[in-house]
Amino acid sequence: MSQNKHSKTQAALVKAVALLCKPLIRLLIEKGMTFPQFRELMKELYVEVADEHFSLDSTKPSDSRIFVLTGVHRKDIKRIREQAEQGSQQVTSSASLSGEIVARWTSMPDYLDDKGKPRRLLKSGKGDVPGFEQLVSSVSKDVRPRVILDEWLRLNMARLKDEYVVLNQSAFVTNKEFNEMAYYLGHNVHDHIASCVNNILVEGEPMLERSVYYASLTDESVNKLRALASKKGDELLQHVNKQAIKFYDADKQKADATYRMRLGVYWYQKQLDTSVDVNQESN
């Protein structure tokens, strides 16, 4: 690559990274993560990614190679790699568990009513009709259903009506529990960015990554489009979810069941900055 072309590539990349980082940095400042803390985190991530993706001849890159690739000081590289070797046990997020339980409740025929909507569930099923306990146990037997129910009631994700548990279908949209929302921020945005990066770096069939953008719209028009996007987006996710559950139950014991996927739908709106060209996308 010529020096001029490399400079243009770097400039375009810097511009893109600056744009995608702005909302993240706003969140970090709001939640008290300072630049020195963020800088240390970036050091660790640079070393981790270089270690995982830039090996030569199937051997781990040396500290010197990581220094050349990342610019992180050798003493920091040594410290970070030693810490990584010691390992740290990852805790499965309750958000992940709750997400899978809700996915089954909203897609499996045993848990749907005649209209295809999540039916209210007895705390414990009767006969061939499974209840909330059976639903939770179908996902994980490592946690008691009562623990899940108590947490969902606290977060207003579900409510009790007599002996029944009723799912609040807006729970994952309205839930303001920070830990839960941070979990989805990390996982959803990671996969969205990973899809974009794959399409830039890898030749061949690109991954699905599309959006629709319009400016110079009235508040009324934007609200109508938001309602349309919400309705159609929910229909798409529900349809894919129902198919994915079937595939998962059929595939999970197979030796080649080594892939994962995520389909996301997002919406963003804000008032235009009149000092900026409305034909150019802004953050």
N, C-alpha and C positions, 0 to 999 in steps of 0.2 A: 504494500500500500504506500502511495506517495505521501510525502510529508504534508502536502496541502490537503489531500483527501483525508488523511488521519486527523488533521486539525479540525476539519469540518465535521468529521464524525464525532470527535470529542466534544465540540461545541454543541452539537445537536443532542448528545447524550446528557451533557451537563444541564442543558435547558430542560430536558424531559425529567431528569432526576430532581431538579429544583422544584418543578411544578408538583410532582407527586409527593414530595416530602413536606410541602407547606402545611397541608392539613394535619399530617402526623406531628410535626413540630408544634403546631398549635395545641394539640392534645397533650404532648409531653410537658409543655410549659404550664398548661392548665392544671395538670396532675402532679407537678412538682419535680419532674425529672430534669436535672440541669444538664448543661452542655458537657461538663467533665464526665458525668455518669454516662451520657450518650456516647461520648468519645470512647470510653473504655469498652462499652458494649460493641461498638463498631470494630475495635481492634480484635475482639474475640471472634466476631463474625467473619471478618476478613481472613483470619487464620483458619477458622473452621471450614469455610467454603473452599479456600485454596487447598486444604488438606483433603477434602472430599472429591473435588472435581479436577484437580490439576496434577495428578500423579503422572509419572513417566515410567513406561514399561511395567505397569501394574504394581509399582512400588510406591510407598508413601513419599511425598516430596520432603526433601531435607529442610532444616531450618533456613539454610542459605537460599534455597530456591523460593521458599515462602517469602523471605525478605525481599528478593528480587521482584516477585509477583505483586506484593502488597505494600511494600515500603514500611511495614511494621518492624520495629527494632527487634533484633535477634533475642535480646534478653526477655522481651515481652512474649515473643513467639515461644520460647522455651517454657516460660511460666504457664502460658495458656495451654500448651499441649500437655504439660504435666498435670494440670488441673483436669483436663478432659480425660486423661487416662485413668484418673482416680474414679471418674464417673459420678453421676448423680442420678438417683432414681427419679424417673418422671412419674408424676401423679396424674392418673386419668382424670380429665376434667368432668365435673358433673354436668357441664353444658353438653359435652359429647354424648353422655349417657341419656340425658333428657331428650336430646335431639333425636336419637334413635327410637326412643319410646314413643315420642310424638309421631315420628315418621310411620311407625307401625299402626298406631291408633288411627291415623288419617288415611291409611291405604289398604290395610288388610281387611278382607271381607268379614272376618269374625268380629271386627270392632266397628263396623259401619252399619248405619240404619238402611231402610228401604230406599232412601234418596241418595245413598252413597256418602252421607255425612258422618262424622265421628259420633257414635251413639254414647249415651251415658252408660257408665259401667258400674255394676255392683262392686263393692270393695273386694268381695270374693265371689267368683262365678258360681252358678248353679248348674249341675248336670253338664250338658254339652255347650252351655253358653259361658264363654270365658269372661272373667271380670278384670278389675284393675290389677289384682295380685298376679293373675296369669299373664297379663300383658307385660308387667315389669319382669317377671321370671323368664319370659320368652326372650328377653334381651340380655339380662344378667341375673345370675343366681348368687352373685357376690354381695348384693345389697338388699336389705329388706324392703319390700314394697311400702311399708309404713314410713320409712325414712324418706323415700322419694315423694310420697304423698304430702308429708309434713312440709317439705321444702317447696313443693309446688303451691301449696296453700299459702305459704309465707310470701311467695313471689307473685301470687295471684295468677298463676298459670292454670290452676284448676280450682273448682269450688265443690263443696258438698251439698247435695240436695237429698235429704232423707238418707237412705243407705247407698246412694249413688255418688260416683265421682264424675263430674262434668268438666270437660276440657274447655278452657277459655281459648277460642281459636285465634284470638289476637295476641296470645301470650308472648310469642317470640317477637312480635312487633313492638308491643308496649312495655315489655319487661325492662326496667331501668336498673337492674342489678349490675353493677359495674363489672364484676368478675366475669359474669356470663357474656356481657357485650364485648368485653376485651378479648375473650376467647374467640368469638366469631370474627372480630376485627382481624386478629392475627391469621386465622385459618382461611377465611374467605378472601381477604385481600392478598394473602400470600399466593393462593392459587390463581387469582386473577392476574397478578403481576407475572407469575411463573408462566402462564399461558402466553402473555405478550413477549416475554424474553425468549421462550421456545420458538415463537414465530420469527423473531429477529435472528436467532443464532442457528437454527436448525433448518436444513433444506428438506424439501418434501412437503407432504400435505400439512397445511397449518391447522392449529387447533382453533376451535370456535372462539372468536373474540370480536364482537360487533357492538355498535352503539348507534343511536340516533341523536342528532344534535340540531336544535333550532334556537335562534335568538330572535329578538324583537317581537315577542309574544305578550299578550295581555295576561294579567293574573287569572282572569276567567278561563282563557284558553289553556293555560298551563295546568290549572286545576282539573279541567276536563281530560287533558292528556294523562295526568297523573292517575285519575280514576280508571281510565282505559288501561294504562300500563299495569296497574295493580290487579285488575280483573284478569287480563290476559296472561300476565306473568304468573299469577297464582294457579291458573288453569294449566299452564305449561309445567310448572314445578310439581303439581299434584299428579299429572299424567306420568311424568318421568319417574316420580317417586314410586308410584304403584308398580311400574315395570321393573324398577331397580330392586324393590323388595323381593319380587319373584325370582329375579336372577340371583340375588344374594343367597336366598334360601337354597337354591339349586346348586350354586357354585361353591359355597363356603368350605365344603369338605374336599374339594378337588385340589390336586397337587399344583395345578397351574393357576390357581386363583390368587394371583400375586399383584393385581392391579387395583387401583382406586380411582375414583372420579369425583368431580364436583361440578354441578351446573348452578350458576348464580344469576340472579336478576337484581339490578339496582336502579335507583332513580335518584337524581340530584337536581335541585333547582336553586337559583338565587337571583336577586335583582341585578341587572346589568350595571356595570360601571360605565357611565356615559362618556368618560374620558378615553375609553378603550374602544377600538374598532369593533362593532357588533358582529362583524363577519369573522372575527378571530375568536377562537375558543379561549375562555378565561377561567381561572379557578374560582 
